[in-house]
Amino acid sequence: MAISRLPPAAFTLKQFLQRQKVLGLYRSMLRTIQQVPDKADQKYLRDWAREEFKRNKNATNQDAIRMMITQANMHLEDLRRSLALAKS
């Protein structure tokens, strides 16, 4: 009988890649929020992003996670566009 060296809660490759995508998206969002000139707005957006990611932390449905990634990407692009307009 072969004993697996993986811990019982190990991610599949697909889950691991999706997790990396979510973490990268979170980091990109926080970096973009740092570019907001008003500190109060920065804090509001940072708190909002943290709360959203924390609220969905335990999601397991792959389709729902993909939808949330798509929505987060749209929010990120909107924020980037708003910042670009504000700078011009």
PyMOL Python script that loads the backbone (N, CA, C, O; Angstrom):
from pymol import cmd

cmd.read_pdbstr("""\
ATOM      1  N   MET A   1       0.835  -1.174   0.000  1.00  0.00           N
ATOM      2  CA  MET A   1       0.000   0.000   0.000  1.00  0.00           C
ATOM      3  C   MET A   1       0.889   1.250   0.000  1.00  0.00           C
ATOM      4  O   MET A   1       1.716   1.434   0.893  1.00  0.00           O
ATOM      5  N   ALA A   2       0.706   2.107  -1.015  1.00  0.00           N
ATOM      6  CA  ALA A   2       1.507   3.325  -1.141  1.00  0.00           C
ATOM      7  C   ALA A   2       0.889   4.440  -0.308  1.00  0.00           C
ATOM      8  O   ALA A   2      -0.328   4.628  -0.301  1.00  0.00           O
ATOM      9  N   ILE A   3       1.736   5.168   0.386  1.00  0.00           N
ATOM     10  CA  ILE A   3       1.284   6.281   1.206  1.00  0.00           C
ATOM     11  C   ILE A   3       1.558   7.570   0.445  1.00  0.00           C
ATOM     12  O   ILE A   3       2.676   7.811  -0.011  1.00  0.00           O
ATOM     13  N   SER A   4       0.532   8.391   0.313  1.00  0.00           N
ATOM     14  CA  SER A   4       0.677   9.664  -0.387  1.00  0.00           C
ATOM     15  C   SER A   4       1.442  10.651   0.485  1.00  0.00           C
ATOM     16  O   SER A   4       1.226  10.723   1.695  1.00  0.00           O
ATOM     17  N   ARG A   5       2.324  11.398  -0.132  1.00  0.00           N
ATOM     18  CA  ARG A   5       3.086  12.420   0.594  1.00  0.00           C
ATOM     19  C   ARG A   5       2.370  13.759   0.608  1.00  0.00           C
ATOM     20  O   ARG A   5       2.803  14.692   1.284  1.00  0.00           O
ATOM     21  N   LEU A   6       1.280  13.856  -0.133  1.00  0.00           N
ATOM     22  CA  LEU A   6       0.534  15.110  -0.170  1.00  0.00           C
ATOM     23  C   LEU A   6      -0.351  15.226   1.067  1.00  0.00           C
ATOM     24  O   LEU A   6      -0.926  14.236   1.519  1.00  0.00           O
ATOM     25  N   PRO A   7      -0.457  16.416   1.604  1.00  0.00           N
ATOM     26  CA  PRO A   7      -1.382  16.596   2.724  1.00  0.00           C
ATOM     27  C   PRO A   7      -2.815  16.394   2.237  1.00  0.00           C
ATOM     28  O   PRO A   7      -3.083  16.567   1.048  1.00  0.00           O
ATOM     29  N   PRO A   8      -3.731  16.039   3.114  1.00  0.00           N
ATOM     30  CA  PRO A   8      -5.102  15.757   2.677  1.00  0.00           C
ATOM     31  C   PRO A   8      -5.803  16.951   2.035  1.00  0.00           C
ATOM     32  O   PRO A   8      -6.731  16.754   1.251  1.00  0.00           O
ATOM     33  N   ALA A   9      -5.396  18.170   2.338  1.00  0.00           N
ATOM     34  CA  ALA A   9      -6.049  19.357   1.784  1.00  0.00           C
ATOM     35  C   ALA A   9      -5.256  19.962   0.626  1.00  0.00           C
ATOM     36  O   ALA A   9      -5.382  21.159   0.368  1.00  0.00           O
ATOM     37  N   ALA A  10      -4.455  19.183  -0.069  1.00  0.00           N
ATOM     38  CA  ALA A  10      -3.649  19.710  -1.179  1.00  0.00           C
ATOM     39  C   ALA A  10      -4.552  20.127  -2.337  1.00  0.00           C
ATOM     40  O   ALA A  10      -5.578  19.500  -2.602  1.00  0.00           O
ATOM     41  N   PHE A  11      -4.149  21.195  -3.019  1.00  0.00           N
ATOM     42  CA  PHE A  11      -4.907  21.688  -4.166  1.00  0.00           C
ATOM     43  C   PHE A  11      -4.619  20.846  -5.395  1.00  0.00           C
ATOM     44  O   PHE A  11      -3.536  20.277  -5.532  1.00  0.00           O
ATOM     45  N   THR A  12      -5.602  20.772  -6.290  1.00  0.00           N
ATOM     46  CA  THR A  12      -5.345  20.209  -7.605  1.00  0.00           C
ATOM     47  C   THR A  12      -4.592  21.279  -8.391  1.00  0.00           C
ATOM     48  O   THR A  12      -4.530  22.432  -7.963  1.00  0.00           O
ATOM     49  N   LEU A  13      -4.026  20.913  -9.522  1.00  0.00           N
ATOM     50  CA  LEU A  13      -3.299  21.883 -10.348  1.00  0.00           C
ATOM     51  C   LEU A  13      -4.218  23.027 -10.766  1.00  0.00           C
ATOM     52  O   LEU A  13      -3.824  24.192 -10.735  1.00  0.00           O
ATOM     53  N   LYS A  14      -5.437  22.688 -11.155  1.00  0.00           N
ATOM     54  CA  LYS A  14      -6.398  23.704 -11.586  1.00  0.00           C
ATOM     55  C   LYS A  14      -6.712  24.678 -10.441  1.00  0.00           C
ATOM     56  O   LYS A  14      -6.754  25.890 -10.650  1.00  0.00           O
ATOM     57  N   GLN A  15      -6.931  24.146  -9.240  1.00  0.00           N
ATOM     58  CA  GLN A  15      -7.207  24.995  -8.086  1.00  0.00           C
ATOM     59  C   GLN A  15      -6.006  25.871  -7.748  1.00  0.00           C
ATOM     60  O   GLN A  15      -6.159  27.047  -7.416  1.00  0.00           O
ATOM     61  N   PHE A  16      -4.817  25.293  -7.834  1.00  0.00           N
ATOM     62  CA  PHE A  16      -3.598  26.044  -7.538  1.00  0.00           C
ATOM     63  C   PHE A  16      -3.436  27.218  -8.505  1.00  0.00           C
ATOM     64  O   PHE A  16      -3.140  28.338  -8.089  1.00  0.00           O
ATOM     65  N   LEU A  17      -3.631  26.950  -9.796  1.00  0.00           N
ATOM     66  CA  LEU A  17      -3.490  28.005 -10.804  1.00  0.00           C
ATOM     67  C   LEU A  17      -4.545  29.092 -10.624  1.00  0.00           C
ATOM     68  O   LEU A  17      -4.269  30.279 -10.794  1.00  0.00           O
ATOM     69  N   GLN A  18      -5.763  28.664 -10.275  1.00  0.00           N
ATOM     70  CA  GLN A  18      -6.827  29.635 -10.056  1.00  0.00           C
ATOM     71  C   GLN A  18      -6.527  30.485  -8.817  1.00  0.00           C
ATOM     72  O   GLN A  18      -6.787  31.688  -8.803  1.00  0.00           O
ATOM     73  N   ARG A  19      -5.986  29.856  -7.794  1.00  0.00           N
ATOM     74  CA  ARG A  19      -5.615  30.582  -6.575  1.00  0.00           C
ATOM     75  C   ARG A  19      -4.532  31.624  -6.874  1.00  0.00           C
ATOM     76  O   ARG A  19      -4.587  32.749  -6.377  1.00  0.00           O
ATOM     77  N   GLN A  20      -3.549  31.237  -7.691  1.00  0.00           N
ATOM     78  CA  GLN A  20      -2.486  32.166  -8.073  1.00  0.00           C
ATOM     79  C   GLN A  20      -3.057  33.347  -8.851  1.00  0.00           C
ATOM     80  O   GLN A  20      -2.615  34.484  -8.683  1.00  0.00           O
ATOM     81  N   LYS A  21      -4.041  33.071  -9.701  1.00  0.00           N
ATOM     82  CA  LYS A  21      -4.675  34.138 -10.480  1.00  0.00           C
ATOM     83  C   LYS A  21      -5.404  35.110  -9.553  1.00  0.00           C
ATOM     84  O   LYS A  21      -5.320  36.325  -9.731  1.00  0.00           O
ATOM     85  N   VAL A  22      -6.116  34.573  -8.567  1.00  0.00           N
ATOM     86  CA  VAL A  22      -6.849  35.415  -7.623  1.00  0.00           C
ATOM     87  C   VAL A  22      -5.879  36.263  -6.795  1.00  0.00           C
ATOM     88  O   VAL A  22      -6.103  37.459  -6.607  1.00  0.00           O
ATOM     89  N   LEU A  23      -4.805  35.645  -6.301  1.00  0.00           N
ATOM     90  CA  LEU A  23      -3.831  36.394  -5.506  1.00  0.00           C
ATOM     91  C   LEU A  23      -3.159  37.490  -6.335  1.00  0.00           C
ATOM     92  O   LEU A  23      -2.925  38.589  -5.833  1.00  0.00           O
ATOM     93  N   GLY A  24      -2.852  37.198  -7.590  1.00  0.00           N
ATOM     94  CA  GLY A  24      -2.270  38.201  -8.480  1.00  0.00           C
ATOM     95  C   GLY A  24      -3.232  39.351  -8.733  1.00  0.00           C
ATOM     96  O   GLY A  24      -2.828  40.513  -8.783  1.00  0.00           O
ATOM     97  N   LEU A  25      -4.490  39.021  -8.890  1.00  0.00           N
ATOM     98  CA  LEU A  25      -5.515  40.038  -9.096  1.00  0.00           C
ATOM     99  C   LEU A  25      -5.648  40.923  -7.862  1.00  0.00           C
ATOM    100  O   LEU A  25      -5.780  42.142  -7.976  1.00  0.00           O
ATOM    101  N   TYR A  26      -5.613  40.309  -6.692  1.00  0.00           N
ATOM    102  CA  TYR A  26      -5.685  41.061  -5.432  1.00  0.00           C
ATOM    103  C   TYR A  26      -4.504  42.020  -5.307  1.00  0.00           C
ATOM    104  O   TYR A  26      -4.679  43.186  -4.953  1.00  0.00           O
ATOM    105  N   ARG A  27      -3.310  41.527  -5.597  1.00  0.00           N
ATOM    106  CA  ARG A  27      -2.123  42.389  -5.532  1.00  0.00           C
ATOM    107  C   ARG A  27      -2.207  43.530  -6.536  1.00  0.00           C
ATOM    108  O   ARG A  27      -1.865  44.669  -6.215  1.00  0.00           O
ATOM    109  N   SER A  28      -2.663  43.230  -7.752  1.00  0.00           N
ATOM    110  CA  SER A  28      -2.808  44.285  -8.776  1.00  0.00           C
ATOM    111  C   SER A  28      -3.807  45.340  -8.330  1.00  0.00           C
ATOM    112  O   SER A  28      -3.601  46.536  -8.537  1.00  0.00           O
ATOM    113  N   MET A  29      -4.884  44.884  -7.720  1.00  0.00           N
ATOM    114  CA  MET A  29      -5.901  45.818  -7.262  1.00  0.00           C
ATOM    115  C   MET A  29      -5.331  46.731  -6.169  1.00  0.00           C
ATOM    116  O   MET A  29      -5.549  47.942  -6.193  1.00  0.00           O
ATOM    117  N   LEU A  30      -4.606  46.151  -5.220  1.00  0.00           N
ATOM    118  CA  LEU A  30      -4.030  46.972  -4.149  1.00  0.00           C
ATOM    119  C   LEU A  30      -2.984  47.948  -4.690  1.00  0.00           C
ATOM    120  O   LEU A  30      -2.906  49.086  -4.229  1.00  0.00           O
ATOM    121  N   ARG A  31      -2.186  47.514  -5.658  1.00  0.00           N
ATOM    122  CA  ARG A  31      -1.192  48.415  -6.259  1.00  0.00           C
ATOM    123  C   ARG A  31      -1.872  49.571  -6.985  1.00  0.00           C
ATOM    124  O   ARG A  31      -1.426  50.716  -6.908  1.00  0.00           O
ATOM    125  N   THR A  32      -2.955  49.259  -7.687  1.00  0.00           N
ATOM    126  CA  THR A  32      -3.672  50.297  -8.416  1.00  0.00           C
ATOM    127  C   THR A  32      -4.332  51.273  -7.447  1.00  0.00           C
ATOM    128  O   THR A  32      -4.350  52.478  -7.696  1.00  0.00           O
ATOM    129  N   ILE A  33      -4.873  50.760  -6.347  1.00  0.00           N
ATOM    130  CA  ILE A  33      -5.511  51.605  -5.346  1.00  0.00           C
ATOM    131  C   ILE A  33      -4.499  52.572  -4.740  1.00  0.00           C
ATOM    132  O   ILE A  33      -4.860  53.689  -4.369  1.00  0.00           O
ATOM    133  N   GLN A  34      -3.240  52.159  -4.635  1.00  0.00           N
ATOM    134  CA  GLN A  34      -2.208  53.049  -4.090  1.00  0.00           C
ATOM    135  C   GLN A  34      -1.995  54.287  -4.951  1.00  0.00           C
ATOM    136  O   GLN A  34      -1.462  55.290  -4.475  1.00  0.00           O
ATOM    137  N   GLN A  35      -2.405  54.225  -6.210  1.00  0.00           N
ATOM    138  CA  GLN A  35      -2.231  55.360  -7.113  1.00  0.00           C
ATOM    139  C   GLN A  35      -3.336  56.406  -6.968  1.00  0.00           C
ATOM    140  O   GLN A  35      -3.238  57.494  -7.536  1.00  0.00           O
ATOM    141  N   VAL A  36      -4.390  56.083  -6.208  1.00  0.00           N
ATOM    142  CA  VAL A  36      -5.473  57.040  -5.989  1.00  0.00           C
ATOM    143  C   VAL A  36      -4.919  58.199  -5.165  1.00  0.00           C
ATOM    144  O   VAL A  36      -4.337  57.965  -4.105  1.00  0.00           O
ATOM    145  N   PRO A  37      -5.083  59.433  -5.618  1.00  0.00           N
ATOM    146  CA  PRO A  37      -4.451  60.564  -4.937  1.00  0.00           C
ATOM    147  C   PRO A  37      -5.013  60.853  -3.538  1.00  0.00           C
ATOM    148  O   PRO A  37      -4.247  61.201  -2.639  1.00  0.00           O
ATOM    149  N   ASP A  38      -6.305  60.719  -3.336  1.00  0.00           N
ATOM    150  CA  ASP A  38      -6.920  61.052  -2.057  1.00  0.00           C
ATOM    151  C   ASP A  38      -6.783  59.888  -1.077  1.00  0.00           C
ATOM    152  O   ASP A  38      -7.217  58.773  -1.367  1.00  0.00           O
ATOM    153  N   LYS A  39      -6.178  60.148   0.081  1.00  0.00           N
ATOM    154  CA  LYS A  39      -5.915  59.088   1.079  1.00  0.00           C
ATOM    155  C   LYS A  39      -7.205  58.474   1.609  1.00  0.00           C
ATOM    156  O   LYS A  39      -7.258  57.269   1.851  1.00  0.00           O
ATOM    157  N   ALA A  40      -8.250  59.289   1.792  1.00  0.00           N
ATOM    158  CA  ALA A  40      -9.525  58.758   2.288  1.00  0.00           C
ATOM    159  C   ALA A  40     -10.135  57.787   1.272  1.00  0.00           C
ATOM    160  O   ALA A  40     -10.662  56.737   1.640  1.00  0.00           O
ATOM    161  N   ASP A  41     -10.056  58.156  -0.022  1.00  0.00           N
ATOM    162  CA  ASP A  41     -10.558  57.268  -1.075  1.00  0.00           C
ATOM    163  C   ASP A  41      -9.722  55.990  -1.142  1.00  0.00           C
ATOM    164  O   ASP A  41     -10.251  54.897  -1.344  1.00  0.00           O
ATOM    165  N   GLN A  42      -8.415  56.146  -0.969  1.00  0.00           N
ATOM    166  CA  GLN A  42      -7.534  54.972  -0.953  1.00  0.00           C
ATOM    167  C   GLN A  42      -7.958  53.998   0.134  1.00  0.00           C
ATOM    168  O   GLN A  42      -8.077  52.796  -0.107  1.00  0.00           O
ATOM    169  N   LYS A  43      -8.183  54.521   1.326  1.00  0.00           N
ATOM    170  CA  LYS A  43      -8.557  53.675   2.451  1.00  0.00           C
ATOM    171  C   LYS A  43      -9.892  52.994   2.185  1.00  0.00           C
ATOM    172  O   LYS A  43     -10.046  51.796   2.427  1.00  0.00           O
ATOM    173  N   TYR A  44     -10.864  53.769   1.683  1.00  0.00           N
ATOM    174  CA  TYR A  44     -12.181  53.204   1.379  1.00  0.00           C
ATOM    175  C   TYR A  44     -12.062  52.064   0.366  1.00  0.00           C
ATOM    176  O   TYR A  44     -12.632  50.991   0.567  1.00  0.00           O
ATOM    177  N   LEU A  45     -11.323  52.297  -0.722  1.00  0.00           N
ATOM    178  CA  LEU A  45     -11.175  51.273  -1.767  1.00  0.00           C
ATOM    179  C   LEU A  45     -10.401  50.057  -1.270  1.00  0.00           C
ATOM    180  O   LEU A  45     -10.747  48.922  -1.596  1.00  0.00           O
ATOM    181  N   ARG A  46      -9.364  50.292  -0.488  1.00  0.00           N
ATOM    182  CA  ARG A  46      -8.574  49.184   0.060  1.00  0.00           C
ATOM    183  C   ARG A  46      -9.434  48.323   0.997  1.00  0.00           C
ATOM    184  O   ARG A  46      -9.399  47.094   0.929  1.00  0.00           O
ATOM    185  N   ASP A  47     -10.200  48.977   1.862  1.00  0.00           N
ATOM    186  CA  ASP A  47     -11.087  48.239   2.764  1.00  0.00           C
ATOM    187  C   ASP A  47     -12.150  47.473   1.994  1.00  0.00           C
ATOM    188  O   ASP A  47     -12.479  46.337   2.337  1.00  0.00           O
ATOM    189  N   TRP A  48     -12.686  48.099   0.952  1.00  0.00           N
ATOM    190  CA  TRP A  48     -13.696  47.435   0.120  1.00  0.00           C
ATOM    191  C   TRP A  48     -13.112  46.194  -0.538  1.00  0.00           C
ATOM    192  O   TRP A  48     -13.728  45.129  -0.508  1.00  0.00           O
ATOM    193  N   ALA A  49     -11.916  46.324  -1.137  1.00  0.00           N
ATOM    194  CA  ALA A  49     -11.289  45.191  -1.819  1.00  0.00           C
ATOM    195  C   ALA A  49     -10.997  44.062  -0.833  1.00  0.00           C
ATOM    196  O   ALA A  49     -11.282  42.898  -1.113  1.00  0.00           O
ATOM    197  N   ARG A  50     -10.437  44.403   0.303  1.00  0.00           N
ATOM    198  CA  ARG A  50     -10.137  43.381   1.315  1.00  0.00           C
ATOM    199  C   ARG A  50     -11.399  42.650   1.752  1.00  0.00           C
ATOM    200  O   ARG A  50     -11.412  41.423   1.858  1.00  0.00           O
ATOM    201  N   GLU A  51     -12.455  43.410   2.003  1.00  0.00           N
ATOM    202  CA  GLU A  51     -13.713  42.796   2.453  1.00  0.00           C
ATOM    203  C   GLU A  51     -14.290  41.865   1.387  1.00  0.00           C
ATOM    204  O   GLU A  51     -14.762  40.773   1.703  1.00  0.00           O
ATOM    205  N   GLU A  52     -14.253  42.294   0.131  1.00  0.00           N
ATOM    206  CA  GLU A  52     -14.777  41.452  -0.950  1.00  0.00           C
ATOM    207  C   GLU A  52     -13.993  40.147  -1.080  1.00  0.00           C
ATOM    208  O   GLU A  52     -14.575  39.071  -1.213  1.00  0.00           O
ATOM    209  N   PHE A  53     -12.679  40.256  -1.038  1.00  0.00           N
ATOM    210  CA  PHE A  53     -11.864  39.046  -1.168  1.00  0.00           C
ATOM    211  C   PHE A  53     -12.042  38.136   0.043  1.00  0.00           C
ATOM    212  O   PHE A  53     -12.107  36.915  -0.101  1.00  0.00           O
ATOM    213  N   LYS A  54     -12.121  38.724   1.233  1.00  0.00           N
ATOM    214  CA  LYS A  54     -12.334  37.914   2.437  1.00  0.00           C
ATOM    215  C   LYS A  54     -13.696  37.236   2.414  1.00  0.00           C
ATOM    216  O   LYS A  54     -13.828  36.074   2.799  1.00  0.00           O
ATOM    217  N   ARG A  55     -14.707  37.971   1.960  1.00  0.00           N
ATOM    218  CA  ARG A  55     -16.072  37.437   1.935  1.00  0.00           C
ATOM    219  C   ARG A  55     -16.169  36.218   1.023  1.00  0.00           C
ATOM    220  O   ARG A  55     -16.944  35.299   1.289  1.00  0.00           O
ATOM    221  N   ASN A  56     -15.394  36.211  -0.037  1.00  0.00           N
ATOM    222  CA  ASN A  56     -15.456  35.113  -1.015  1.00  0.00           C
ATOM    223  C   ASN A  56     -14.319  34.113  -0.850  1.00  0.00           C
ATOM    224  O   ASN A  56     -14.113  33.257  -1.709  1.00  0.00           O
ATOM    225  N   LYS A  57     -13.594  34.219   0.236  1.00  0.00           N
ATOM    226  CA  LYS A  57     -12.416  33.382   0.480  1.00  0.00           C
ATOM    227  C   LYS A  57     -12.714  31.880   0.437  1.00  0.00           C
ATOM    228  O   LYS A  57     -11.900  31.101  -0.058  1.00  0.00           O
ATOM    229  N   ASN A  58     -13.862  31.479   0.949  1.00  0.00           N
ATOM    230  CA  ASN A  58     -14.180  30.056   1.054  1.00  0.00           C
ATOM    231  C   ASN A  58     -15.031  29.528  -0.092  1.00  0.00           C
ATOM    232  O   ASN A  58     -15.577  28.429   0.002  1.00  0.00           O
ATOM    233  N   ALA A  59     -15.150  30.283  -1.156  1.00  0.00           N
ATOM    234  CA  ALA A  59     -15.929  29.829  -2.316  1.00  0.00           C
ATOM    235  C   ALA A  59     -15.254  28.613  -2.947  1.00  0.00           C
ATOM    236  O   ALA A  59     -14.031  28.576  -3.084  1.00  0.00           O
ATOM    237  N   THR A  60     -16.051  27.627  -3.326  1.00  0.00           N
ATOM    238  CA  THR A  60     -15.489  26.405  -3.920  1.00  0.00           C
ATOM    239  C   THR A  60     -16.049  26.111  -5.307  1.00  0.00           C
ATOM    240  O   THR A  60     -15.455  25.335  -6.056  1.00  0.00           O
ATOM    241  N   ASN A  61     -17.160  26.705  -5.656  1.00  0.00           N
ATOM    242  CA  ASN A  61     -17.774  26.466  -6.964  1.00  0.00           C
ATOM    243  C   ASN A  61     -16.906  27.122  -8.046  1.00  0.00           C
ATOM    244  O   ASN A  61     -16.751  28.343  -8.068  1.00  0.00           O
ATOM    245  N   GLN A  62     -16.348  26.310  -8.932  1.00  0.00           N
ATOM    246  CA  GLN A  62     -15.410  26.814  -9.947  1.00  0.00           C
ATOM    247  C   GLN A  62     -16.042  27.855 -10.862  1.00  0.00           C
ATOM    248  O   GLN A  62     -15.394  28.836 -11.229  1.00  0.00           O
ATOM    249  N   ASP A  63     -17.313  27.646 -11.235  1.00  0.00           N
ATOM    250  CA  ASP A  63     -17.984  28.619 -12.099  1.00  0.00           C
ATOM    251  C   ASP A  63     -18.178  29.956 -11.384  1.00  0.00           C
ATOM    252  O   ASP A  63     -17.995  31.016 -11.982  1.00  0.00           O
ATOM    253  N   ALA A  64     -18.547  29.901 -10.112  1.00  0.00           N
ATOM    254  CA  ALA A  64     -18.734  31.127  -9.340  1.00  0.00           C
ATOM    255  C   ALA A  64     -17.406  31.857  -9.179  1.00  0.00           C
ATOM    256  O   ALA A  64     -17.359  33.085  -9.254  1.00  0.00           O
ATOM    257  N   ILE A  65     -16.336  31.115  -8.960  1.00  0.00           N
ATOM    258  CA  ILE A  65     -15.017  31.734  -8.804  1.00  0.00           C
ATOM    259  C   ILE A  65     -14.596  32.417 -10.105  1.00  0.00           C
ATOM    260  O   ILE A  65     -14.067  33.529 -10.083  1.00  0.00           O
ATOM    261  N   ARG A  66     -14.830  31.754 -11.230  1.00  0.00           N
ATOM    262  CA  ARG A  66     -14.503  32.361 -12.531  1.00  0.00           C
ATOM    263  C   ARG A  66     -15.294  33.655 -12.736  1.00  0.00           C
ATOM    264  O   ARG A  66     -14.757  34.642 -13.239  1.00  0.00           O
ATOM    265  N   MET A  67     -16.568  33.644 -12.345  1.00  0.00           N
ATOM    266  CA  MET A  67     -17.402  34.827 -12.488  1.00  0.00           C
ATOM    267  C   MET A  67     -16.861  35.957 -11.596  1.00  0.00           C
ATOM    268  O   MET A  67     -16.813  37.113 -12.017  1.00  0.00           O
ATOM    269  N   MET A  68     -16.458  35.618 -10.367  1.00  0.00           N
ATOM    270  CA  MET A  68     -15.917  36.628  -9.457  1.00  0.00           C
ATOM    271  C   MET A  68     -14.598  37.197  -9.990  1.00  0.00           C
ATOM    272  O   MET A  68     -14.336  38.391  -9.843  1.00  0.00           O
ATOM    273  N   ILE A  69     -13.775  36.356 -10.603  1.00  0.00           N
ATOM    274  CA  ILE A  69     -12.519  36.825 -11.200  1.00  0.00           C
ATOM    275  C   ILE A  69     -12.820  37.807 -12.330  1.00  0.00           C
ATOM    276  O   ILE A  69     -12.169  38.845 -12.450  1.00  0.00           O
ATOM    277  N   THR A  70     -13.805  37.473 -13.152  1.00  0.00           N
ATOM    278  CA  THR A  70     -14.197  38.348 -14.257  1.00  0.00           C
ATOM    279  C   THR A  70     -14.695  39.694 -13.727  1.00  0.00           C
ATOM    280  O   THR A  70     -14.324  40.745 -14.250  1.00  0.00           O
ATOM    281  N   GLN A  71     -15.535  39.661 -12.691  1.00  0.00           N
ATOM    282  CA  GLN A  71     -16.041  40.900 -12.105  1.00  0.00           C
ATOM    283  C   GLN A  71     -14.910  41.734 -11.503  1.00  0.00           C
ATOM    284  O   GLN A  71     -14.880  42.954 -11.665  1.00  0.00           O
ATOM    285  N   ALA A  72     -13.988  41.078 -10.814  1.00  0.00           N
ATOM    286  CA  ALA A  72     -12.862  41.800 -10.212  1.00  0.00           C
ATOM    287  C   ALA A  72     -11.993  42.440 -11.291  1.00  0.00           C
ATOM    288  O   ALA A  72     -11.520  43.564 -11.125  1.00  0.00           O
ATOM    289  N   ASN A  73     -11.785  41.729 -12.392  1.00  0.00           N
ATOM    290  CA  ASN A  73     -11.014  42.300 -13.505  1.00  0.00           C
ATOM    291  C   ASN A  73     -11.714  43.527 -14.083  1.00  0.00           C
ATOM    292  O   ASN A  73     -11.065  44.511 -14.437  1.00  0.00           O
ATOM    293  N   MET A  74     -13.040  43.464 -14.175  1.00  0.00           N
ATOM    294  CA  MET A  74     -13.790  44.620 -14.687  1.00  0.00           C
ATOM    295  C   MET A  74     -13.666  45.809 -13.729  1.00  0.00           C
ATOM    296  O   MET A  74     -13.487  46.944 -14.172  1.00  0.00           O
ATOM    297  N   HIS A  75     -13.760  45.554 -12.417  1.00  0.00           N
ATOM    298  CA  HIS A  75     -13.590  46.629 -11.433  1.00  0.00           C
ATOM    299  C   HIS A  75     -12.191  47.228 -11.531  1.00  0.00           C
ATOM    300  O   HIS A  75     -12.024  48.446 -11.464  1.00  0.00           O
ATOM    301  N   LEU A  76     -11.201  46.377 -11.690  1.00  0.00           N
ATOM    302  CA  LEU A  76      -9.818  46.842 -11.789  1.00  0.00           C
ATOM    303  C   LEU A  76      -9.629  47.711 -13.025  1.00  0.00           C
ATOM    304  O   LEU A  76      -8.999  48.766 -12.951  1.00  0.00           O
ATOM    305  N   GLU A  77     -10.166  47.280 -14.150  1.00  0.00           N
ATOM    306  CA  GLU A  77     -10.059  48.072 -15.377  1.00  0.00           C
ATOM    307  C   GLU A  77     -10.790  49.403 -15.246  1.00  0.00           C
ATOM    308  O   GLU A  77     -10.302  50.428 -15.724  1.00  0.00           O
ATOM    309  N   ASP A  78     -11.961  49.397 -14.601  1.00  0.00           N
ATOM    310  CA  ASP A  78     -12.688  50.648 -14.368  1.00  0.00           C
ATOM    311  C   ASP A  78     -11.858  51.609 -13.525  1.00  0.00           C
ATOM    312  O   ASP A  78     -11.782  52.802 -13.819  1.00  0.00           O
ATOM    313  N   LEU A  79     -11.241  51.080 -12.477  1.00  0.00           N
ATOM    314  CA  LEU A  79     -10.405  51.913 -11.607  1.00  0.00           C
ATOM    315  C   LEU A  79      -9.218  52.479 -12.383  1.00  0.00           C
ATOM    316  O   LEU A  79      -8.886  53.657 -12.249  1.00  0.00           O
ATOM    317  N   ARG A  80      -8.590  51.643 -13.186  1.00  0.00           N
ATOM    318  CA  ARG A  80      -7.448  52.112 -13.988  1.00  0.00           C
ATOM    319  C   ARG A  80      -7.873  53.199 -14.974  1.00  0.00           C
ATOM    320  O   ARG A  80      -7.163  54.188 -15.155  1.00  0.00           O
ATOM    321  N   ARG A  81      -9.033  53.013 -15.612  1.00  0.00           N
ATOM    322  CA  ARG A  81      -9.534  54.022 -16.545  1.00  0.00           C
ATOM    323  C   ARG A  81      -9.831  55.334 -15.829  1.00  0.00           C
ATOM    324  O   ARG A  81      -9.516  56.412 -16.331  1.00  0.00           O
ATOM    325  N   SER A  82     -10.440  55.231 -14.654  1.00  0.00           N
ATOM    326  CA  SER A  82     -10.747  56.434 -13.872  1.00  0.00           C
ATOM    327  C   SER A  82      -9.479  57.172 -13.477  1.00  0.00           C
ATOM    328  O   SER A  82      -9.427  58.401 -13.532  1.00  0.00           O
ATOM    329  N   LEU A  83      -8.463  56.429 -13.081  1.00  0.00           N
ATOM    330  CA  LEU A  83      -7.191  57.054 -12.717  1.00  0.00           C
ATOM    331  C   LEU A  83      -6.536  57.711 -13.921  1.00  0.00           C
ATOM    332  O   LEU A  83      -5.965  58.795 -13.806  1.00  0.00           O
ATOM    333  N   ALA A  84      -6.615  57.061 -15.070  1.00  0.00           N
ATOM    334  CA  ALA A  84      -6.025  57.628 -16.282  1.00  0.00           C
ATOM    335  C   ALA A  84      -6.745  58.911 -16.677  1.00  0.00           C
ATOM    336  O   ALA A  84      -6.109  59.876 -17.102  1.00  0.00           O
ATOM    337  N   LEU A  85      -8.060  58.926 -16.538  1.00  0.00           N
ATOM    338  CA  LEU A  85      -8.829  60.144 -16.857  1.00  0.00           C
ATOM    339  C   LEU A  85      -8.504  61.264 -15.875  1.00  0.00           C
ATOM    340  O   LEU A  85      -8.416  62.429 -16.263  1.00  0.00           O
ATOM    341  N   ALA A  86      -8.326  60.914 -14.614  1.00  0.00           N
ATOM    342  CA  ALA A  86      -8.032  61.922 -13.598  1.00  0.00           C
ATOM    343  C   ALA A  86      -6.658  62.549 -13.831  1.00  0.00           C
ATOM    344  O   ALA A  86      -6.452  63.725 -13.533  1.00  0.00           O
ATOM    345  N   LYS A  87      -5.726  61.770 -14.361  1.00  0.00           N
ATOM    346  CA  LYS A  87      -4.379  62.272 -14.591  1.00  0.00           C
ATOM    347  C   LYS A  87      -4.290  63.137 -15.841  1.00  0.00           C
ATOM    348  O   LYS A  87      -3.389  63.967 -15.961  1.00  0.00           O
ATOM    349  N   SER A  88      -5.225  62.947 -16.774  1.00  0.00           N
ATOM    350  CA  SER A  88      -5.149  63.703 -18.028  1.00  0.00           C
ATOM    351  C   SER A  88      -5.864  65.026 -17.945  1.00  0.00           C
ATOM    352  O   SER A  88      -5.888  65.776 -18.921  1.00  0.00           O
TER     353      SER A  88
END
""", "prot")
cmd.dss("prot")
cmd.show_as("cartoon", "prot")
cmd.util.cbc("prot")
cmd.orient("prot")
